Structure formats: structure tokens, C-alpha cells
Amino acid sequence: MSARFNLQCILKFSLSPLIFSAFIIPLWACLGKSTGHLESVKFQQYYVVGEQLYNKNCSNCHQKSGEGLGLLYPPLSKSDFMDNNVEKVFCLMKYGVSGEISVNALHYNKPMPGIPSLTELEIAELSTYIYNTWGHHKGIIETEQVVQVINACEQ
Ligand code: HEC
């Protein structure tokens, strides 16, 4: 009986890692991949729509290249202001901004008109675009992040 028990025991112990690696690890890998895939589809959608919105609403001042225009329109490209003020950036798209601001050690002081009709989704799409282009790599900006901020903007 003890021989049988031992055999069972040995079988169990030697099979369980096999079962684990044969089924659980691939399953886990698949699950990981599929949510990753869904997220990247959403990222792509936000990015593509964001680019269209940018070209329509922002590029005449900040340029398609994001480089801005001299000391009139500040650059979004590699902008340290953007990196340090994500919430302000949500607000300024909708409500505009005025007063002196500094971007990459240069000073700008010219009012930017806001676009009050922008929805929270559109602000998230625009942000996903500008925060993942021209040296920025923030990943997707979710609509929920914008919703949390937008009602508290100083207008
Ligand atoms: C009419 C020209 C104009 C348009 C259109 C415009 N901006 Fe601006 N933007 C400005 C100016 C001018 C400033 C600097 C404001 C200041 O000096 O206080 C600015 C500042 C900014 C800043 C902060 C400074 C920086 O460079 O990081 C961001 C970010 C920004 N704009 C993004 C956008 C986005 C996104 C859009 C489109 C939804 C947009 N702007 C549309 C003129 C414009």
C-alpha cells in the first residue's frame, strides 16, 4: 500500500508542474495578450481621432510638427510645460489660457482661445495624441481622467 501511495504521490508531484506549464501558463499568457490587444486598439482609436482633431483645431498655431511658431505659439514638441501640467493642459484646450507661461526655458505671453465645445472624450483623444507624439510617451489618456479634472478648471 505504501508503494502504491508513493507511486501516486510521485505521479502527482511530477505531473502537476507539467499541467501547470502546459495549461495554466499559456492560458495566463493568452489572457494577458488579449487585454493588451484590446488596450492597444483603444489607444490606436484615440490616437487617430486625436490627430484629426489636432490638425483641425490646433495645428494652425502649434503647427503639424508640434514645433510652434517662434515666440508667438509655444511648441508642444518635447514641451516641459506639458510634462509638468497634464491637468492644466486638459483645461486649456477647453477654456483657453492667458498670462506668461514658460516652455523649455522660453517665455510666451499671448492668450490662447479655448474650444468650449470639446467633449471630455475629445479632450482625451487630443491628449492621447499630443502626449504620445514629438518626444512624449505617456500612453493612453482615459476619458475618466479628463472627467475628474474638467469641472475643477479655473475658467
Ligand atoms: C490661435 C492659436 C492657438 C490655437 C488654435 C491653439 N493654441 Fe495652444 N497655445 C497658443 C498660445 C499663444 C499659447 C501660450 C499661452 C500663453 O502665453 O499663456 C498656447 C499654449 C498651449 C499649451 C501649453 C504650452 C506648451 O507649449 O506646452 C498647450 C499644451 C497647447 N497650447 C495645446 C493646444 C491644443 C491641444 C490646441 C488644440 C485643441 C491648441 N493649443 C490650440 C495658441 C493656440
Backbone and ligand atoms as CSV (ligand in chain L), in Angstrom:
chain,resi,resn,atom,element,x,y,z
A,1,MET,N,N,0.830,-1.206,0.000
A,1,MET,CA,C,0.000,0.000,0.000
A,1,MET,C,C,0.866,1.259,0.000
A,2,SER,N,N,1.972,1.150,0.761
A,2,SER,CA,C,2.812,2.343,0.782
A,2,SER,C,C,3.500,2.522,-0.565
A,3,ALA,N,N,3.766,1.424,-1.245
A,3,ALA,CA,C,4.383,1.547,-2.569
A,3,ALA,C,C,3.417,2.244,-3.521
A,4,ARG,N,N,2.122,1.855,-3.406
A,4,ARG,CA,C,1.140,2.455,-4.294
A,4,ARG,C,C,0.981,3.956,-4.003
A,5,PHE,N,N,0.918,4.210,-2.703
A,5,PHE,CA,C,0.784,5.597,-2.298
A,5,PHE,C,C,1.945,6.444,-2.848
A,6,ASN,N,N,3.152,5.838,-2.680
A,6,ASN,CA,C,4.319,6.566,-3.171
A,6,ASN,C,C,4.246,6.826,-4.663
A,7,LEU,N,N,3.763,5.823,-5.361
A,7,LEU,CA,C,3.683,5.976,-6.804
A,7,LEU,C,C,2.722,7.104,-7.173
A,8,GLN,N,N,1.571,7.067,-6.493
A,8,GLN,CA,C,0.587,8.126,-6.762
A,8,GLN,C,C,1.162,9.498,-6.466
A,9,CYS,N,N,1.827,9.485,-5.331
A,9,CYS,CA,C,2.394,10.745,-4.880
A,9,CYS,C,C,3.419,11.276,-5.880
A,10,ILE,N,N,4.279,10.358,-6.308
A,10,ILE,CA,C,5.320,10.770,-7.259
A,10,ILE,C,C,4.680,11.255,-8.560
A,11,LEU,N,N,3.644,10.509,-8.983
A,11,LEU,CA,C,2.969,10.906,-10.220
A,11,LEU,C,C,2.380,12.305,-10.089
A,12,LYS,N,N,1.711,12.513,-8.958
A,12,LYS,CA,C,1.076,13.814,-8.735
A,12,LYS,C,C,2.100,14.941,-8.777
A,13,PHE,N,N,3.184,14.685,-8.063
A,13,PHE,CA,C,4.182,15.746,-7.978
A,13,PHE,C,C,4.864,16.010,-9.300
A,14,SER,N,N,5.050,14.924,-10.063
A,14,SER,CA,C,5.757,15.165,-11.318
A,14,SER,C,C,4.805,15.692,-12.388
A,15,LEU,N,N,3.501,15.364,-12.248
A,15,LEU,CA,C,2.571,15.830,-13.280
A,15,LEU,C,C,2.130,17.277,-13.057
A,16,SER,N,N,2.040,17.630,-11.759
A,16,SER,CA,C,1.448,18.949,-11.546
A,16,SER,C,C,2.240,20.097,-12.188
A,17,PRO,N,N,3.578,20.081,-12.143
A,17,PRO,CA,C,4.263,21.161,-12.862
A,17,PRO,C,C,4.001,21.096,-14.358
A,18,LEU,N,N,3.847,19.833,-14.849
A,18,LEU,CA,C,3.564,19.687,-16.280
A,18,LEU,C,C,2.232,20.313,-16.625
A,19,ILE,N,N,1.217,19.964,-15.782
A,19,ILE,CA,C,-0.114,20.521,-16.033
A,19,ILE,C,C,-0.055,22.034,-15.935
A,20,PHE,N,N,0.650,22.489,-14.945
A,20,PHE,CA,C,0.764,23.930,-14.737
A,20,PHE,C,C,1.366,24.616,-15.959
A,21,SER,N,N,2.485,24.026,-16.419
A,21,SER,CA,C,3.128,24.708,-17.534
A,21,SER,C,C,2.383,24.496,-18.844
A,22,ALA,N,N,1.676,23.321,-18.952
A,22,ALA,CA,C,1.019,23.047,-20.226
A,22,ALA,C,C,-0.265,23.864,-20.388
A,23,PHE,N,N,-0.973,24.091,-19.279
A,23,PHE,CA,C,-2.271,24.764,-19.417
A,23,PHE,C,C,-2.314,26.154,-18.815
A,24,ILE,N,N,-1.846,26.234,-17.587
A,24,ILE,CA,C,-2.052,27.499,-16.878
A,24,ILE,C,C,-1.194,28.621,-17.472
A,25,ILE,N,N,0.055,28.310,-17.735
A,25,ILE,CA,C,0.928,29.387,-18.234
A,25,ILE,C,C,0.454,29.911,-19.595
A,26,PRO,N,N,0.139,29.015,-20.556
A,26,PRO,CA,C,-0.368,29.553,-21.825
A,26,PRO,C,C,-1.678,30.321,-21.654
A,27,LEU,N,N,-2.554,29.814,-20.758
A,27,LEU,CA,C,-3.831,30.482,-20.551
A,27,LEU,C,C,-3.593,31.905,-20.046
A,28,TRP,N,N,-2.675,31.972,-19.085
A,28,TRP,CA,C,-2.334,33.248,-18.491
A,28,TRP,C,C,-1.735,34.186,-19.540
A,29,ALA,N,N,-0.870,33.606,-20.363
A,29,ALA,CA,C,-0.236,34.413,-21.400
A,29,ALA,C,C,-1.286,34.939,-22.380
A,30,CYS,N,N,-2.269,34.057,-22.707
A,30,CYS,CA,C,-3.314,34.475,-23.651
A,30,CYS,C,C,-4.148,35.600,-23.076
A,31,LEU,N,N,-4.522,35.443,-21.787
A,31,LEU,CA,C,-5.335,36.471,-21.161
A,31,LEU,C,C,-4.587,37.798,-21.174
A,32,GLY,N,N,-3.321,37.718,-20.821
A,32,GLY,CA,C,-2.501,38.929,-20.799
A,32,GLY,C,C,-2.480,39.578,-22.174
A,33,LYS,N,N,-2.294,38.743,-23.191
A,33,LYS,CA,C,-2.211,39.277,-24.553
A,33,LYS,C,C,-3.515,39.887,-24.987
A,34,SER,N,N,-4.649,39.211,-24.618
A,34,SER,CA,C,-5.894,39.711,-25.176
A,34,SER,C,C,-6.267,41.050,-24.563
A,35,THR,N,N,-6.041,41.248,-23.254
A,35,THR,CA,C,-6.368,42.576,-22.726
A,35,THR,C,C,-5.380,43.602,-23.286
A,36,GLY,N,N,-4.122,43.209,-23.419
A,36,GLY,CA,C,-3.141,44.117,-24.011
A,36,GLY,C,C,-3.578,44.532,-25.406
A,37,HIS,N,N,-4.120,43.573,-26.138
A,37,HIS,CA,C,-4.537,43.857,-27.501
A,37,HIS,C,C,-5.705,44.849,-27.516
A,38,LEU,N,N,-6.706,44.585,-26.635
A,38,LEU,CA,C,-7.854,45.490,-26.572
A,38,LEU,C,C,-7.396,46.899,-26.236
A,39,GLU,N,N,-6.465,47.002,-25.289
A,39,GLU,CA,C,-5.984,48.324,-24.912
A,39,GLU,C,C,-5.288,49.006,-26.059
A,40,SER,N,N,-4.558,48.216,-26.840
A,40,SER,CA,C,-3.842,48.898,-27.908
A,40,SER,C,C,-4.808,49.321,-29.018
A,41,VAL,N,N,-5.930,48.584,-29.177
A,41,VAL,CA,C,-6.937,49.025,-30.158
A,41,VAL,C,C,-7.532,50.359,-29.720
A,42,LYS,N,N,-7.847,50.458,-28.432
A,42,LYS,CA,C,-8.408,51.708,-27.908
A,42,LYS,C,C,-7.397,52.854,-28.046
A,43,PHE,N,N,-6.145,52.548,-27.723
A,43,PHE,CA,C,-5.093,53.565,-27.868
A,43,PHE,C,C,-5.047,54.065,-29.313
A,44,GLN,N,N,-5.038,53.112,-30.255
A,44,GLN,CA,C,-4.981,53.487,-31.677
A,44,GLN,C,C,-6.139,54.387,-32.063
A,45,GLN,N,N,-7.365,54.011,-31.563
A,45,GLN,CA,C,-8.551,54.811,-31.912
A,45,GLN,C,C,-8.409,56.228,-31.381
A,46,TYR,N,N,-8.039,56.338,-30.112
A,46,TYR,CA,C,-7.887,57.671,-29.510
A,46,TYR,C,C,-6.827,58.466,-30.270
A,47,TYR,N,N,-5.731,57.787,-30.594
A,47,TYR,CA,C,-4.602,58.469,-31.229
A,47,TYR,C,C,-4.993,59.008,-32.609
A,48,VAL,N,N,-5.684,58.143,-33.379
A,48,VAL,CA,C,-6.031,58.530,-34.754
A,48,VAL,C,C,-7.047,59.676,-34.754
A,49,VAL,N,N,-8.081,59.564,-33.926
A,49,VAL,CA,C,-9.073,60.648,-33.853
A,49,VAL,C,C,-8.415,61.907,-33.284
A,50,GLY,N,N,-7.545,61.701,-32.291
A,50,GLY,CA,C,-6.843,62.833,-31.688
A,50,GLY,C,C,-6.012,63.591,-32.707
A,51,GLU,N,N,-5.376,62.864,-33.593
A,51,GLU,CA,C,-4.564,63.517,-34.633
A,51,GLU,C,C,-5.440,64.368,-35.556
A,52,GLN,N,N,-6.627,63.808,-35.911
A,52,GLN,CA,C,-7.530,64.579,-36.779
A,52,GLN,C,C,-7.994,65.846,-36.074
A,53,LEU,N,N,-8.366,65.696,-34.783
A,53,LEU,CA,C,-8.819,66.862,-34.020
A,53,LEU,C,C,-7.704,67.898,-33.904
A,54,TYR,N,N,-6.479,67.414,-33.702
A,54,TYR,CA,C,-5.331,68.331,-33.583
A,54,TYR,C,C,-5.139,69.096,-34.886
A,55,ASN,N,N,-5.161,68.373,-36.004
A,55,ASN,CA,C,-4.919,69.040,-37.273
A,55,ASN,C,C,-6.003,70.063,-37.593
A,56,LYS,N,N,-7.217,69.779,-37.125
A,56,LYS,CA,C,-8.329,70.684,-37.389
A,56,LYS,C,C,-8.293,71.898,-36.447
A,57,ASN,N,N,-7.992,71.674,-35.173
A,57,ASN,CA,C,-8.198,72.723,-34.158
A,57,ASN,C,C,-6.933,73.389,-33.639
A,58,CYS,N,N,-5.796,72.777,-33.785
A,58,CYS,CA,C,-4.609,73.267,-33.082
A,58,CYS,C,C,-3.433,73.550,-34.007
A,59,SER,N,N,-3.380,72.855,-35.145
A,59,SER,CA,C,-2.134,72.881,-35.918
A,59,SER,C,C,-1.911,74.224,-36.605
A,60,ASN,N,N,-2.979,75.027,-36.782
A,60,ASN,CA,C,-2.727,76.329,-37.420
A,60,ASN,C,C,-1.855,77.205,-36.535
A,61,CYS,N,N,-1.886,77.022,-35.235
A,61,CYS,CA,C,-0.976,77.777,-34.362
A,61,CYS,C,C,0.257,76.943,-33.994
A,62,HIS,N,N,0.046,75.765,-33.447
A,62,HIS,CA,C,1.196,74.976,-32.951
A,62,HIS,C,C,1.906,74.206,-34.063
A,63,GLN,N,N,1.373,74.231,-35.257
A,63,GLN,CA,C,1.941,73.568,-36.448
A,63,GLN,C,C,1.763,72.045,-36.385
A,64,LYS,N,N,1.688,71.447,-37.580
A,64,LYS,CA,C,1.544,69.984,-37.652
A,64,LYS,C,C,2.720,69.291,-37.000
A,65,SER,N,N,3.876,69.911,-37.062
A,65,SER,CA,C,5.094,69.323,-36.491
A,65,SER,C,C,5.141,69.461,-34.981
A,66,GLY,N,N,4.191,70.237,-34.391
A,66,GLY,CA,C,4.213,70.486,-32.958
A,66,GLY,C,C,5.314,71.455,-32.526
A,67,GLU,N,N,5.983,72.053,-33.503
A,67,GLU,CA,C,7.126,72.920,-33.165
A,67,GLU,C,C,6.713,74.318,-32.735
A,68,GLY,N,N,5.429,74.679,-32.932
A,68,GLY,CA,C,5.004,76.034,-32.614
A,68,GLY,C,C,5.509,77.019,-33.652
A,69,LEU,N,N,5.418,78.323,-33.309
A,69,LEU,CA,C,5.842,79.345,-34.272
A,69,LEU,C,C,6.561,80.455,-33.529
A,70,GLY,N,N,7.885,80.432,-33.608
A,70,GLY,CA,C,8.701,81.455,-32.963
A,70,GLY,C,C,8.297,81.664,-31.514
A,71,LEU,N,N,8.208,82.950,-31.109
A,71,LEU,CA,C,7.794,83.228,-29.736
A,71,LEU,C,C,6.304,83.534,-29.664
A,72,LEU,N,N,5.601,83.323,-30.786
A,72,LEU,CA,C,4.154,83.554,-30.785
A,72,LEU,C,C,3.418,82.346,-30.220
A,73,TYR,N,N,3.696,81.176,-30.777
A,73,TYR,CA,C,2.985,79.956,-30.380
A,73,TYR,C,C,3.991,78.943,-29.847
A,74,PRO,N,N,3.835,78.551,-28.597
A,74,PRO,CA,C,4.842,77.659,-27.987
A,74,PRO,C,C,4.809,76.254,-28.598
A,75,PRO,N,N,5.925,75.542,-28.520
A,75,PRO,CA,C,5.974,74.172,-29.059
A,75,PRO,C,C,5.280,73.186,-28.123
A,76,LEU,N,N,4.681,72.154,-28.695
A,76,LEU,CA,C,4.208,71.015,-27.896
A,76,LEU,C,C,5.290,69.932,-27.925
A,77,SER,N,N,6.086,69.988,-28.973
A,77,SER,CA,C,7.181,69.046,-29.126
A,77,SER,C,C,8.127,69.158,-27.928
A,78,LYS,N,N,8.314,68.050,-27.218
A,78,LYS,CA,C,9.213,67.968,-26.054
A,78,LYS,C,C,8.908,69.014,-24.981
A,79,SER,N,N,7.679,69.576,-24.980
A,79,SER,CA,C,7.353,70.649,-24.029
A,79,SER,C,C,7.422,70.180,-22.576
A,80,ASP,N,N,8.265,70.846,-21.768
A,80,ASP,CA,C,8.314,70.507,-20.342
A,80,ASP,C,C,7.056,71.006,-19.628
A,81,PHE,N,N,6.458,72.071,-20.161
A,81,PHE,CA,C,5.199,72.561,-19.580
A,81,PHE,C,C,4.150,71.442,-19.631
A,82,MET,N,N,4.050,70.776,-20.773
A,82,MET,CA,C,3.082,69.671,-20.903
A,82,MET,C,C,3.382,68.552,-19.914
A,83,ASP,N,N,4.661,68.206,-19.794
A,83,ASP,CA,C,5.020,67.112,-18.880
A,83,ASP,C,C,4.627,67.438,-17.440
A,84,ASN,N,N,4.776,68.722,-17.055
A,84,ASN,CA,C,4.544,69.087,-15.659
A,84,ASN,C,C,3.127,69.547,-15.353
A,85,ASN,N,N,2.285,69.697,-16.371
A,85,ASN,CA,C,0.961,70.299,-16.149
A,85,ASN,C,C,-0.141,69.572,-16.909
A,86,VAL,N,N,-0.214,68.257,-16.749
A,86,VAL,CA,C,-1.174,67.483,-17.544
A,86,VAL,C,C,-2.604,67.990,-17.311
A,87,GLU,N,N,-2.946,68.254,-16.063
A,87,GLU,CA,C,-4.324,68.666,-15.776
A,87,GLU,C,C,-4.619,70.048,-16.365
A,88,LYS,N,N,-3.637,70.952,-16.256
A,88,LYS,CA,C,-3.828,72.293,-16.842
A,88,LYS,C,C,-4.031,72.191,-18.350
A,89,VAL,N,N,-3.328,71.228,-18.954
A,89,VAL,CA,C,-3.437,71.095,-20.410
A,89,VAL,C,C,-4.855,70.656,-20.808
A,90,PHE,N,N,-5.474,69.760,-20.015
A,90,PHE,CA,C,-6.879,69.397,-20.299
A,90,PHE,C,C,-7.720,70.677,-20.285
A,91,CYS,N,N,-7.501,71.493,-19.250
A,91,CYS,CA,C,-8.314,72.694,-19.050
A,91,CYS,C,C,-8.099,73.712,-20.168
A,92,LEU,N,N,-6.821,73.906,-20.549
A,92,LEU,CA,C,-6.579,74.990,-21.508
A,92,LEU,C,C,-7.148,74.685,-22.890
A,93,MET,N,N,-7.294,73.405,-23.224
A,93,MET,CA,C,-7.903,73.097,-24.521
A,93,MET,C,C,-9.349,73.586,-24.539
A,94,LYS,N,N,-10.043,73.403,-23.439
A,94,LYS,CA,C,-11.460,73.742,-23.407
A,94,LYS,C,C,-11.681,75.223,-23.083
A,95,TYR,N,N,-10.891,75.759,-22.144
A,95,TYR,CA,C,-11.181,77.105,-21.647
A,95,TYR,C,C,-10.153,78.148,-22.044
A,96,GLY,N,N,-9.079,77.740,-22.743
A,96,GLY,CA,C,-8.052,78.690,-23.136
A,96,GLY,C,C,-7.106,78.986,-21.980
A,97,VAL,N,N,-6.096,79.812,-22.261
A,97,VAL,CA,C,-5.123,80.165,-21.217
A,97,VAL,C,C,-4.533,81.523,-21.576
A,98,SER,N,N,-4.209,82.314,-20.542
A,98,SER,CA,C,-3.525,83.581,-20.808
A,98,SER,C,C,-2.546,83.865,-19.682
A,99,GLY,N,N,-1.723,84.867,-19.880
A,99,GLY,CA,C,-0.668,85.182,-18.921
A,99,GLY,C,C,0.618,84.508,-19.359
A,100,GLU,N,N,1.721,84.877,-18.669
A,100,GLU,CA,C,3.017,84.359,-19.116
A,100,GLU,C,C,3.170,82.885,-18.758
A,101,ILE,N,N,3.605,82.088,-19.696
A,101,ILE,CA,C,3.981,80.709,-19.372
A,101,ILE,C,C,5.361,80.420,-19.953
A,102,SER,N,N,6.059,79.489,-19.305
A,102,SER,CA,C,7.391,79.173,-19.792
A,102,SER,C,C,7.417,77.736,-20.309
A,103,VAL,N,N,7.956,77.597,-21.500
A,103,VAL,CA,C,8.064,76.273,-22.130
A,103,VAL,C,C,9.510,76.074,-22.557
A,104,ASN,N,N,10.141,75.065,-22.037
A,104,ASN,CA,C,11.538,74.773,-22.355
A,104,ASN,C,C,12.416,76.023,-22.212
A,105,ALA,N,N,12.229,76.719,-21.105
A,105,ALA,CA,C,13.040,77.883,-20.737
A,105,ALA,C,C,12.777,79.132,-21.580
A,106,LEU,N,N,11.779,79.084,-22.467
A,106,LEU,CA,C,11.422,80.303,-23.196
A,106,LEU,C,C,10.075,80.806,-22.689
A,107,HIS,N,N,9.881,82.126,-22.756
A,107,HIS,CA,C,8.654,82.705,-22.199
A,107,HIS,C,C,7.687,83.096,-23.312
A,108,TYR,N,N,6.455,82.772,-23.065
A,108,TYR,CA,C,5.388,83.079,-24.020
A,108,TYR,C,C,4.312,83.846,-23.278
A,109,ASN,N,N,3.667,84.772,-23.982
A,109,ASN,CA,C,2.615,85.523,-23.310
A,109,ASN,C,C,1.640,86.062,-24.340
A,110,LYS,N,N,0.735,85.207,-24.712
A,110,LYS,CA,C,-0.266,85.572,-25.716
A,110,LYS,C,C,-1.440,84.662,-25.432
A,111,PRO,N,N,-2.648,85.227,-25.328
A,111,PRO,CA,C,-3.771,84.359,-24.955
A,111,PRO,C,C,-4.042,83.283,-26.005
A,112,MET,N,N,-4.340,82.092,-25.525
A,112,MET,CA,C,-4.802,81.018,-26.413
A,112,MET,C,C,-6.303,80.879,-26.208
A,113,PRO,N,N,-7.089,80.965,-27.289
A,113,PRO,CA,C,-8.539,80.795,-27.133
A,113,PRO,C,C,-8.876,79.333,-26.850
A,114,GLY,N,N,-9.832,79.081,-25.991
A,114,GLY,CA,C,-10.259,77.714,-25.737
A,114,GLY,C,C,-11.305,77.284,-26.753
A,115,ILE,N,N,-11.636,75.999,-26.721
A,115,ILE,CA,C,-12.701,75.477,-27.592
A,115,ILE,C,C,-13.743,74.839,-26.678
A,116,PRO,N,N,-14.725,75.665,-26.218
A,116,PRO,CA,C,-15.667,75.185,-25.197
A,116,PRO,C,C,-16.487,73.978,-25.651
A,117,SER,N,N,-16.617,73.797,-26.971
A,117,SER,CA,C,-17.458,72.688,-27.437
A,117,SER,C,C,-16.767,71.325,-27.338
A,118,LEU,N,N,-15.465,71.304,-27.020
A,118,LEU,CA,C,-14.774,69.996,-26.924
A,118,LEU,C,C,-15.403,69.139,-25.827
A,119,THR,N,N,-15.673,67.876,-26.149
A,119,THR,CA,C,-16.207,66.957,-25.136
A,119,THR,C,C,-15.045,66.334,-24.357
A,120,GLU,N,N,-15.388,65.681,-23.247
A,120,GLU,CA,C,-14.344,65.028,-22.449
A,120,GLU,C,C,-13.635,63.944,-23.257
A,121,LEU,N,N,-14.414,63.208,-24.074
A,121,LEU,CA,C,-13.817,62.185,-24.932
A,121,LEU,C,C,-12.828,62.819,-25.912
A,122,GLU,N,N,-13.239,63.934,-26.525
A,122,GLU,CA,C,-12.349,64.590,-27.500
A,122,GLU,C,C,-11.076,65.110,-26.839
A,123,ILE,N,N,-11.217,65.619,-25.600
A,123,ILE,CA,C,-10.023,66.092,-24.879
A,123,ILE,C,C,-9.093,64.905,-24.593
A,124,ALA,N,N,-9.676,63.747,-24.256
A,124,ALA,CA,C,-8.856,62.553,-24.017
A,124,ALA,C,C,-8.164,62.118,-25.312
A,125,GLU,N,N,-8.891,62.194,-26.424
A,125,GLU,CA,C,-8.296,61.793,-27.713
A,125,GLU,C,C,-7.175,62.752,-28.106
A,126,LEU,N,N,-7.456,64.061,-27.995
A,126,LEU,CA,C,-6.418,65.055,-28.292
A,126,LEU,C,C,-5.198,64.838,-27.396
A,127,SER,N,N,-5.456,64.591,-26.108
A,127,SER,CA,C,-4.342,64.415,-25.167
A,127,SER,C,C,-3.559,63.155,-25.489
A,128,THR,N,N,-4.271,62.074,-25.844
A,128,THR,CA,C,-3.568,60.848,-26.206
A,128,THR,C,C,-2.654,61.117,-27.401
A,129,TYR,N,N,-3.134,61.935,-28.331
A,129,TYR,CA,C,-2.285,62.258,-29.482
A,129,TYR,C,C,-1.079,63.102,-29.077
A,130,ILE,N,N,-1.327,64.231,-28.410
A,130,ILE,CA,C,-0.183,65.125,-28.154
A,130,ILE,C,C,0.767,64.555,-27.100
A,131,TYR,N,N,0.257,63.666,-26.227
A,131,TYR,CA,C,1.129,63.077,-25.195
A,131,TYR,C,C,1.816,61.786,-25.657
A,132,ASN,N,N,1.685,61.451,-26.943
A,132,ASN,CA,C,2.413,60.283,-27.451
A,132,ASN,C,C,3.068,60.596,-28.789
A,133,THR,N,N,3.361,61.872,-29.007
A,133,THR,CA,C,3.979,62.319,-30.255
A,133,THR,C,C,5.079,63.304,-29.853
A,134,TRP,N,N,6.013,63.539,-30.723
A,134,TRP,CA,C,7.037,64.590,-30.518
A,134,TRP,C,C,7.781,64.437,-29.194
A,135,GLY,N,N,8.210,63.227,-28.897
A,135,GLY,CA,C,9.029,63.044,-27.699
A,135,GLY,C,C,8.254,62.778,-26.423
A,136,HIS,N,N,6.912,62.725,-26.489
A,136,HIS,CA,C,6.119,62.366,-25.300
A,136,HIS,C,C,5.668,60.909,-25.408
A,137,HIS,N,N,5.705,60.185,-24.278
A,137,HIS,CA,C,5.318,58.759,-24.299
A,137,HIS,C,C,4.451,58.417,-23.102
A,138,LYS,N,N,3.364,59.137,-22.892
A,138,LYS,CA,C,2.560,58.927,-21.686
A,138,LYS,C,C,1.579,57.758,-21.785
A,139,GLY,N,N,1.375,57.216,-22.983
A,139,GLY,CA,C,0.351,56.185,-23.127
A,139,GLY,C,C,-1.032,56.822,-23.207
A,140,ILE,N,N,-2.054,55.968,-23.209
A,140,ILE,CA,C,-3.415,56.484,-23.401
A,140,ILE,C,C,-3.819,57.425,-22.266
A,141,ILE,N,N,-4.524,58.501,-22.608
A,141,ILE,CA,C,-5.167,59.347,-21.593
A,141,ILE,C,C,-6.649,58.966,-21.622
A,142,GLU,N,N,-7.126,58.419,-20.518
A,142,GLU,CA,C,-8.501,57.921,-20.465
A,142,GLU,C,C,-9.487,59.073,-20.277
A,143,THR,N,N,-10.691,58.900,-20.847
A,143,THR,CA,C,-11.740,59.912,-20.678
A,143,THR,C,C,-12.015,60.169,-19.196
A,144,GLU,N,N,-11.973,59.086,-18.383
A,144,GLU,CA,C,-12.244,59.233,-16.942
A,144,GLU,C,C,-11.261,60.210,-16.290
A,145,GLN,N,N,-9.995,60.188,-16.751
A,145,GLN,CA,C,-9.010,61.124,-16.186
A,145,GLN,C,C,-9.433,62.569,-16.469
A,146,VAL,N,N,-9.973,62.807,-17.669
A,146,VAL,CA,C,-10.400,64.160,-18.034
A,146,VAL,C,C,-11.632,64.553,-17.219
A,147,VAL,N,N,-12.583,63.614,-17.096
A,147,VAL,CA,C,-13.820,63.890,-16.353
A,147,VAL,C,C,-13.487,64.357,-14.933
A,148,GLN,N,N,-12.504,63.679,-14.315
A,148,GLN,CA,C,-12.156,64.007,-12.934
A,148,GLN,C,C,-11.619,65.420,-12.785
A,149,VAL,N,N,-11.060,65.977,-13.846
A,149,VAL,CA,C,-10.365,67.257,-13.760
A,149,VAL,C,C,-11.212,68.426,-14.264
A,150,ILE,N,N,-12.009,68.149,-15.297
A,150,ILE,CA,C,-12.525,69.240,-16.124
A,150,ILE,C,C,-13.496,70.167,-15.376
A,151,ASN,N,N,-14.218,69.639,-14.402
A,151,ASN,CA,C,-15.165,70.505,-13.692
A,151,ASN,C,C,-14.475,71.433,-12.705
A,152,ALA,N,N,-13.214,71.123,-12.370
A,152,ALA,CA,C,-12.498,71.961,-11.406
A,152,ALA,C,C,-11.584,72.981,-12.096
A,153,CYS,N,N,-11.672,73.088,-13.437
A,153,CYS,CA,C,-10.798,74.042,-14.139
A,153,CYS,C,C,-11.123,75.466,-13.706
A,154,GLU,N,N,-10.062,76.282,-13.565
A,154,GLU,CA,C,-10.295,77.712,-13.348
A,154,GLU,C,C,-10.683,78.301,-14.701
A,155,GLN,N,N,-11.842,78.921,-14.762
A,155,GLN,CA,C,-12.271,79.428,-16.059
A,155,GLN,C,C,-12.127,80.940,-16.143
L,1,HEC,C1,C,-4.989,80.701,-32.013
L,1,HEC,C2,C,-3.751,79.944,-31.778
L,1,HEC,C3,C,-3.853,78.681,-30.926
L,1,HEC,C4,C,-4.659,77.600,-31.117
L,1,HEC,C5,C,-5.709,77.367,-32.206
L,1,HEC,C6,C,-4.307,76.648,-30.079
L,1,HEC,N1,N,-3.314,77.167,-29.290
L,1,HEC,FE1,FE,-2.395,76.225,-27.730
L,1,HEC,N2,N,-1.409,77.939,-27.262
L,1,HEC,C7,C,-1.449,79.103,-28.006
L,1,HEC,C8,C,-0.708,80.150,-27.300
L,1,HEC,C9,C,-0.494,81.561,-27.774
L,1,HEC,C10,C,-0.246,79.550,-26.104
L,1,HEC,C11,C,0.548,80.266,-24.977
L,1,HEC,C12,C,-0.448,80.836,-23.968
L,1,HEC,C13,C,0.156,81.867,-23.016
L,1,HEC,O1,O,1.118,82.515,-23.387
L,1,HEC,O2,O,-0.376,81.989,-21.887
L,1,HEC,C14,C,-0.683,78.152,-26.131
L,1,HEC,C15,C,-0.366,77.199,-25.171
L,1,HEC,C16,C,-0.616,75.841,-25.296
L,1,HEC,C17,C,-0.077,74.817,-24.443
L,1,HEC,C18,C,0.852,74.990,-23.241
L,1,HEC,C19,C,2.222,75.420,-23.639
L,1,HEC,C20,C,3.039,74.343,-24.350
L,1,HEC,O3,O,3.505,74.650,-25.455
L,1,HEC,O4,O,3.207,73.239,-23.817
L,1,HEC,C21,C,-0.565,73.625,-24.900
L,1,HEC,C22,C,-0.280,72.232,-24.358
L,1,HEC,C23,C,-1.431,73.925,-26.008
L,1,HEC,N3,N,-1.435,75.275,-26.224
L,1,HEC,C24,C,-2.139,72.964,-26.718
L,1,HEC,C25,C,-3.095,73.287,-27.683
L,1,HEC,C26,C,-4.005,72.318,-28.253
L,1,HEC,C27,C,-4.025,70.836,-27.956
L,1,HEC,C28,C,-4.809,73.010,-29.127
L,1,HEC,C29,C,-5.974,72.486,-29.916
L,1,HEC,C30,C,-7.055,71.892,-29.157
L,1,HEC,C31,C,-4.368,74.386,-29.121
L,1,HEC,N4,N,-3.350,74.511,-28.223
L,1,HEC,C32,C,-4.888,75.394,-29.927
L,1,HEC,C33,C,-2.074,79.278,-29.231
L,1,HEC,C34,C,-3.017,78.418,-29.770
